């Protein structure tokens, strides 16, 4: 299981498919908040997955503080802040070349994927 202060970083180059226009979350060709949230969540998910744990996101609370354009190098970092049984809490943040573009809190629950899907299929 993850430990407090474990971190993981994922990085992308913003594409047209990552814009607010495409995500229908705004009308400008800038990096969309839903895309930023997904990148942050991916960092947390991958941190746990690399430790052999499957998980589902249960809470996300973020601020998107600054826009960036298509072509920007963006990365997200997830840092474990608390582990309580199967619950794992993270600080998440996203950055481009100019600095932080967003930050927040994220919670994931570690699951057994077969049992989880069986419950949904009943």
TIRO-2110 file (N, C-alpha, C; in Angstrom, 1 decimal):
// TIRO-2110
0.9, -1.2, 0.0, N, 1, A
0.0, 0.0, 0.0, CA, 1, A
0.9, 1.2, 0.0, C, 1, A
0.3, 2.3, -0.5, N, 2, A
1.1, 3.6, -0.5, CA, 2, A
1.4, 4.1, 0.9, C, 2, A
2.4, 4.9, 0.9, N, 3, A
2.8, 5.5, 2.2, CA, 3, A
2.7, 7.0, 2.1, C, 3, A
2.5, 7.7, 3.2, N, 4, A
2.4, 9.2, 3.2, CA, 4, A
3.7, 9.7, 2.6, C, 4, A
3.5, 10.7, 1.8, N, 5, A
4.6, 11.4, 1.0, CA, 5, A
5.1, 10.7, -0.2, C, 5, A
4.5, 9.5, -0.6, N, 6, A
4.8, 8.9, -1.9, CA, 6, A
4.3, 9.9, -2.9, C, 6, A
5.0, 10.0, -4.0, N, 7, A
4.5, 10.9, -5.1, CA, 7, A
4.7, 10.2, -6.4, C, 7, A
3.9, 10.7, -7.4, N, 8, A
4.0, 10.3, -8.8, CA, 8, A
3.6, 11.4, -9.7, C, 8, A
4.3, 11.5, -10.8, N, 9, A
4.2, 12.6, -11.8, CA, 9, A
3.8, 12.0, -13.2, C, 9, A
2.8, 12.6, -13.8, N, 10, A
2.5, 12.3, -15.2, CA, 10, A
2.6, 13.6, -16.0, C, 10, A
3.0, 13.4, -17.3, N, 11, A
3.3, 14.6, -18.1, CA, 11, A
2.7, 14.4, -19.5, C, 11, A
2.1, 15.5, -20.0, N, 12, A
1.6, 15.5, -21.4, CA, 12, A
2.0, 16.8, -22.1, C, 12, A
1.8, 16.8, -23.4, N, 13, A
1.8, 18.1, -24.2, CA, 13, A
0.4, 18.3, -24.5, C, 13, A
-0.2, 19.5, -24.2, N, 14, A
-1.6, 19.8, -24.4, CA, 14, A
-1.9, 19.8, -25.9, C, 14, A
-2.9, 19.0, -26.3, N, 15, A
-3.3, 18.8, -27.6, CA, 15, A
-4.7, 19.5, -27.8, C, 15, A
-5.1, 19.7, -29.1, N, 16, A
-6.4, 20.3, -29.4, CA, 16, A
-7.5, 19.5, -28.6, C, 16, A
-7.3, 18.2, -28.5, N, 17, A
-8.4, 17.4, -27.8, CA, 17, A
-8.5, 17.6, -26.3, C, 17, A
-7.5, 18.4, -25.8, N, 18, A
-7.5, 18.7, -24.4, CA, 18, A
-8.1, 20.1, -24.1, C, 18, A
-8.7, 20.7, -25.1, N, 19, A
-9.2, 22.1, -24.9, CA, 19, A
-10.6, 22.2, -24.3, C, 19, A
-10.9, 23.3, -23.7, N, 20, A
-12.2, 23.6, -23.2, CA, 20, A
-13.3, 23.4, -24.3, C, 20, A
-13.0, 23.8, -25.5, N, 21, A
-13.9, 23.7, -26.6, CA, 21, A
-14.3, 22.3, -26.8, C, 21, A
-13.3, 21.4, -26.9, N, 22, A
-13.6, 20.0, -27.2, CA, 22, A
-14.3, 19.3, -26.0, C, 22, A
-13.9, 19.7, -24.8, N, 23, A
-14.6, 19.1, -23.6, CA, 23, A
-15.9, 19.8, -23.3, C, 23, A
-16.3, 20.8, -24.1, N, 24, A
-17.5, 21.5, -23.9, CA, 24, A
-17.7, 22.1, -22.5, C, 24, A
-16.5, 22.5, -22.0, N, 25, A
-16.5, 23.2, -20.6, CA, 25, A
-16.2, 24.7, -20.7, C, 25, A
-16.1, 25.2, -22.0, N, 26, A
-15.8, 26.6, -22.2, CA, 26, A
-15.7, 26.8, -23.7, C, 26, A
-15.5, 28.0, -24.1, N, 27, A
-15.5, 28.4, -25.5, CA, 27, A
-14.1, 28.8, -26.0, C, 27, A
-13.0, 28.6, -25.3, N, 28, A
-11.7, 29.0, -25.8, CA, 28, A
-10.8, 27.8, -26.0, C, 28, A
-9.8, 28.0, -26.9, N, 29, A
-8.9, 26.9, -27.1, CA, 29, A
-7.8, 26.8, -26.1, C, 29, A
-8.1, 26.6, -24.8, N, 30, A
-7.2, 26.6, -23.7, CA, 30, A
-7.3, 25.2, -23.0, C, 30, A
-6.4, 24.8, -22.3, N, 31, A
-6.4, 23.6, -21.5, CA, 31, A
-7.6, 23.5, -20.6, C, 31, A
-8.4, 22.5, -20.8, N, 32, A
-9.7, 22.4, -20.1, CA, 32, A
-9.5, 21.9, -18.7, C, 32, A
-10.4, 22.5, -17.8, N, 33, A
-10.4, 22.0, -16.4, CA, 33, A
-10.6, 20.5, -16.3, C, 33, A
-11.6, 19.9, -17.1, N, 34, A
-11.8, 18.5, -17.0, CA, 34, A
-10.5, 17.7, -17.4, C, 34, A
-9.8, 18.2, -18.4, N, 35, A
-8.5, 17.5, -18.8, CA, 35, A
-7.5, 17.6, -17.7, C, 35, A
-7.4, 18.8, -17.0, N, 36, A
-6.5, 18.9, -15.9, CA, 36, A
-6.8, 18.0, -14.8, C, 36, A
-8.1, 17.9, -14.4, N, 37, A
-8.6, 17.0, -13.4, CA, 37, A
-8.2, 15.5, -13.7, C, 37, A
-8.4, 15.2, -15.0, N, 38, A
-8.1, 13.8, -15.4, CA, 38, A
-6.6, 13.5, -15.3, C, 38, A
-5.8, 14.5, -15.6, N, 39, A
-4.4, 14.3, -15.5, CA, 39, A
-4.0, 14.1, -14.0, C, 39, A
-4.5, 14.9, -13.1, N, 40, A
-4.3, 14.8, -11.7, CA, 40, A
-4.7, 13.4, -11.2, C, 40, A
-5.9, 13.0, -11.6, N, 41, A
-6.4, 11.7, -11.1, CA, 41, A
-5.6, 10.6, -11.7, C, 41, A
-5.1, 10.7, -12.9, N, 42, A
-4.2, 9.7, -13.5, CA, 42, A
-2.9, 9.6, -12.7, C, 42, A
-2.4, 10.7, -12.2, N, 43, A
-1.2, 10.6, -11.3, CA, 43, A
-1.4, 9.8, -10.1, C, 43, A
-2.6, 10.0, -9.4, N, 44, A
-2.9, 9.3, -8.2, CA, 44, A
-3.2, 7.8, -8.5, C, 44, A
-4.0, 7.6, -9.5, N, 45, A
-4.3, 6.2, -9.9, CA, 45, A
-3.1, 5.4, -10.3, C, 45, A
-2.2, 6.0, -11.0, N, 46, A
-1.0, 5.3, -11.5, CA, 46, A
0.0, 5.0, -10.3, C, 46, A
0.1, 6.0, -9.3, N, 47, A
0.9, 5.7, -8.2, CA, 47, A
0.4, 4.4, -7.5, C, 47, A
-0.9, 4.3, -7.3, N, 48, A
-1.4, 3.0, -6.6, CA, 48, A
-1.3, 1.8, -7.5, C, 48, A
-1.5, 2.0, -8.8, N, 49, A
-1.4, 0.9, -9.8, CA, 49, A
0.0, 0.3, -9.8, C, 49, A
1.0, 1.2, -9.8, N, 50, A
2.4, 0.8, -9.8, CA, 50, A
2.7, 0.0, -8.5, C, 50, A
1.9, 0.1, -7.5, N, 51, A
2.1, -0.7, -6.3, CA, 51, A
1.2, -2.0, -6.3, C, 51, A
0.6, -2.2, -7.4, N, 52, A
-0.2, -3.4, -7.6, CA, 52, A
-1.7, -3.2, -7.0, C, 52, A
-2.1, -2.0, -6.8, N, 53, A
-3.4, -1.8, -6.3, CA, 53, A
-4.3, -1.1, -7.3, C, 53, A
-5.5, -1.7, -7.5, N, 54, A
-6.5, -1.0, -8.3, CA, 54, A
-7.3, -0.1, -7.4, C, 54, A
-7.8, 1.0, -7.9, N, 55, A
-8.6, 1.9, -7.1, CA, 55, A
-9.6, 2.7, -8.0, C, 55, A
-10.5, 3.3, -7.3, N, 56, A
-11.5, 4.2, -7.9, CA, 56, A
-11.5, 5.5, -7.2, C, 56, A
-11.6, 6.6, -8.0, N, 57, A
-11.7, 7.9, -7.5, CA, 57, A
-13.1, 8.1, -6.8, C, 57, A
-13.1, 8.8, -5.6, N, 58, A
-14.3, 9.0, -4.9, CA, 58, A
-14.5, 10.5, -4.7, C, 58, A
-13.5, 11.3, -4.7, N, 59, A
-13.7, 12.7, -4.4, CA, 59, A
-12.5, 13.5, -5.1, C, 59, A
-12.9, 14.6, -5.7, N, 60, A
-11.9, 15.5, -6.3, CA, 60, A
-12.4, 17.0, -6.0, C, 60, A
-11.5, 17.8, -5.5, N, 61, A
-11.8, 19.2, -5.2, CA, 61, A
-10.6, 20.0, -5.6, C, 61, A
-10.7, 20.7, -6.8, N, 62, A
-9.6, 21.4, -7.4, CA, 62, A
-9.9, 22.8, -7.7, C, 62, A
-8.8, 23.6, -7.8, N, 63, A
-8.8, 24.9, -8.3, CA, 63, A
-8.0, 24.9, -9.6, C, 63, A
-8.6, 25.6, -10.6, N, 64, A
-7.8, 25.8, -11.9, CA, 64, A
-7.5, 27.3, -11.9, C, 64, A
-6.3, 27.6, -11.6, N, 65, A
-5.9, 29.0, -11.4, CA, 65, A
-5.4, 29.8, -12.6, C, 65, A
-4.9, 29.0, -13.6, N, 66, A
-4.3, 29.8, -14.7, CA, 66, A
-4.5, 28.9, -16.0, C, 66, A
-4.7, 29.6, -17.1, N, 67, A
-4.9, 28.9, -18.4, CA, 67, A
-3.5, 28.7, -19.0, C, 67, A
-3.5, 27.7, -19.9, N, 68, A
-2.4, 27.5, -20.8, CA, 68, A
-2.9, 27.0, -22.1, C, 68, A
-2.0, 27.1, -23.1, N, 69, A
-2.4, 26.9, -24.5, CA, 69, A
-2.0, 25.5, -25.0, C, 69, A
-2.6, 25.2, -26.1, N, 70, A
-2.2, 24.0, -26.9, CA, 70, A
-0.7, 24.0, -27.1, C, 70, A
0.0, 22.9, -26.9, N, 71, A
1.4, 22.9, -27.1, CA, 71, A
2.2, 23.0, -25.8, C, 71, A
1.5, 23.4, -24.7, N, 72, A
2.2, 23.6, -23.4, CA, 72, A
2.6, 22.2, -22.9, C, 72, A
3.7, 22.1, -22.2, N, 73, A
4.1, 20.9, -21.5, CA, 73, A
3.5, 21.0, -20.1, C, 73, A
2.6, 20.1, -19.8, N, 74, A
1.9, 20.1, -18.5, CA, 74, A
2.2, 18.8, -17.8, C, 74, A
2.4, 18.9, -16.5, N, 75, A
2.5, 17.7, -15.7, CA, 75, A
1.7, 17.9, -14.4, C, 75, A
1.3, 16.7, -13.9, N, 76, A
0.5, 16.7, -12.6, CA, 76, A
1.3, 15.8, -11.6, C, 76, A
1.2, 16.2, -10.4, N, 77, A
1.9, 15.4, -9.3, CA, 77, A
0.8, 15.1, -8.3, C, 77, A
0.8, 13.8, -7.9, N, 78, A
0.0, 13.4, -6.8, CA, 78, A
0.9, 13.0, -5.6, C, 78, A
0.5, 13.4, -4.4, N, 79, A
1.3, 13.1, -3.2, CA, 79, A
0.4, 12.6, -2.2, C, 79, A
0.7, 11.4, -1.7, N, 80, A
-0.2, 10.7, -0.6, CA, 80, A
-0.1, 11.6, 0.6, C, 80, A
-1.2, 11.9, 1.2, N, 81, A
-1.3, 12.7, 2.5, CA, 81, A
-1.8, 11.8, 3.6, C, 81, A
-2.6, 10.8, 3.3, N, 82, A
-3.2, 10.0, 4.3, CA, 82, A
-3.6, 8.6, 3.8, C, 82, A
-3.3, 7.6, 4.6, N, 83, A
-3.8, 6.2, 4.2, CA, 83, A
-4.6, 5.7, 5.4, C, 83, A
-5.8, 5.3, 5.2, N, 84, A
-6.7, 4.8, 6.3, CA, 84, A
-7.4, 3.6, 5.7, C, 84, A
-6.9, 2.4, 6.0, N, 85, A
-7.5, 1.2, 5.4, CA, 85, A
-7.4, 1.3, 3.9, C, 85, A
-8.5, 1.1, 3.2, N, 86, A
-8.5, 1.2, 1.7, CA, 86, A
-8.6, 2.6, 1.2, C, 86, A
-8.8, 3.6, 2.1, N, 87, A
-8.9, 5.0, 1.7, CA, 87, A
-7.5, 5.6, 1.6, C, 87, A
-7.3, 6.3, 0.4, N, 88, A
-6.0, 7.0, 0.2, CA, 88, A
-6.3, 8.4, -0.2, C, 88, A
-5.7, 9.4, 0.5, N, 89, A
-6.0, 10.8, 0.2, CA, 89, A
-4.7, 11.4, -0.4, C, 89, A
-4.9, 12.3, -1.3, N, 90, A
-3.7, 12.9, -2.1, CA, 90, A
-3.9, 14.4, -2.1, C, 90, A
-2.7, 15.1, -2.1, N, 91, A
-2.6, 16.5, -2.6, CA, 91, A
-2.3, 16.3, -4.1, C, 91, A
-2.9, 17.1, -5.0, N, 92, A
-2.7, 17.0, -6.4, CA, 92, A
-2.4, 18.4, -6.9, C, 92, A
-1.5, 18.6, -7.9, N, 93, A
-1.2, 19.9, -8.5, CA, 93, A
-0.8, 19.7, -9.9, C, 93, A
-1.1, 20.7, -10.7, N, 94, A
-0.7, 20.6, -12.1, CA, 94, A
0.2, 21.9, -12.4, C, 94, A
1.1, 21.7, -13.3, N, 95, A
2.1, 22.7, -13.7, CA, 95, A
2.4, 22.8, -15.2, C, 95, A
2.7, 24.0, -15.7, N, 96, A
3.3, 24.1, -17.0, CA, 96, A
4.6, 24.8, -16.8, C, 96, A
5.2, 25.2, -18.0, N, 97, A
6.5, 25.8, -17.9, CA, 97, A
6.6, 27.1, -17.1, C, 97, A
5.5, 27.8, -16.9, N, 98, A
5.4, 29.0, -16.1, CA, 98, A
5.2, 28.8, -14.6, C, 98, A
4.8, 27.6, -14.2, N, 99, A
4.5, 27.3, -12.8, CA, 99, A
3.2, 26.6, -12.6, C, 99, A
2.6, 26.7, -11.4, N, 100, A
1.4, 26.0, -11.1, CA, 100, A
0.2, 26.5, -11.8, C, 100, A
-0.6, 25.6, -12.4, N, 101, A
-1.9, 26.0, -13.0, CA, 101, A
-3.1, 25.6, -12.2, C, 101, A
-2.9, 24.6, -11.3, N, 102, A
-4.0, 24.2, -10.5, CA, 102, A
-3.6, 23.3, -9.4, C, 102, A
-4.5, 23.1, -8.4, N, 103, A
-4.1, 22.3, -7.2, CA, 103, A
-5.4, 21.8, -6.5, C, 103, A
-5.3, 20.8, -5.7, N, 104, A
-6.5, 20.4, -5.0, CA, 104, A
-6.2, 19.1, -4.1, C, 104, A
-7.3, 18.5, -3.8, N, 105, A
-7.4, 17.3, -2.9, CA, 105, A
-8.1, 16.2, -3.7, C, 105, A
-7.6, 15.0, -3.5, N, 106, A
-8.2, 13.8, -4.3, CA, 106, A
-8.3, 12.6, -3.3, C, 106, A
-9.3, 11.9, -3.3, N, 107, A
-9.5, 10.6, -2.5, CA, 107, A
-9.7, 9.5, -3.5, C, 107, A
-9.1, 8.4, -3.2, N, 108, A
-9.3, 7.1, -3.9, CA, 108, A
-9.6, 6.0, -2.9, C, 108, A
-10.3, 5.0, -3.4, N, 109, A
-10.6, 3.8, -2.6, CA, 109, A
-10.0, 2.6, -3.3, C, 109, A
-9.1, 1.8, -2.6, N, 110, A
-8.5, 0.6, -3.2, CA, 110, A
-9.5, -0.5, -3.2, C, 110, A
-9.6, -1.1, -4.4, N, 111, A
-10.7, -2.1, -4.6, CA, 111, A
-10.1, -3.4, -5.2, C, 111, A
-10.9, -4.5, -5.2, N, 112, A
-10.6, -5.7, -5.9, CA, 112, A
-11.5, -5.5, -7.2, C, 112, A
-10.9, -5.4, -8.4, N, 113, A
-11.6, -5.1, -9.6, CA, 113, A
-12.7, -6.1, -9.9, C, 113, A
-12.5, -7.4, -9.7, N, 114, A
-13.5, -8.4, -10.0, CA, 114, A
-14.7, -8.3, -9.1, C, 114, A
-14.5, -8.1, -7.8, N, 115, A
-15.6, -7.9, -6.9, CA, 115, A
-16.3, -6.7, -7.2, C, 115, A
-15.6, -5.6, -7.5, N, 116, A
-16.2, -4.3, -7.8, CA, 116, A
-17.1, -4.4, -9.0, C, 116, A
-16.7, -5.0, -10.1, N, 117, A
-17.5, -5.2, -11.3, CA, 117, A
-18.6, -6.2, -11.1, C, 117, A
-18.4, -7.2, -10.3, N, 118, A
-19.5, -8.2, -10.0, CA, 118, A
-20.7, -7.5, -9.4, C, 118, A
-20.4, -6.6, -8.4, N, 119, A
-21.4, -5.8, -7.7, CA, 119, A
-22.2, -5.0, -8.7, C, 119, A
-21.5, -4.4, -9.7, N, 120, A
-22.2, -3.5, -10.7, CA, 120, A
-23.0, -4.3, -11.7, C, 120, A
-22.6, -5.6, -11.9, N, 121, A
-23.3, -6.4, -12.9, CA, 121, A
-24.5, -7.1, -12.3, C, 121, A
-24.8, -7.0, -11.0, N, 122, A
-25.9, -7.7, -10.4, CA, 122, A
-27.1, -6.9, -10.4, C, 122, A
END
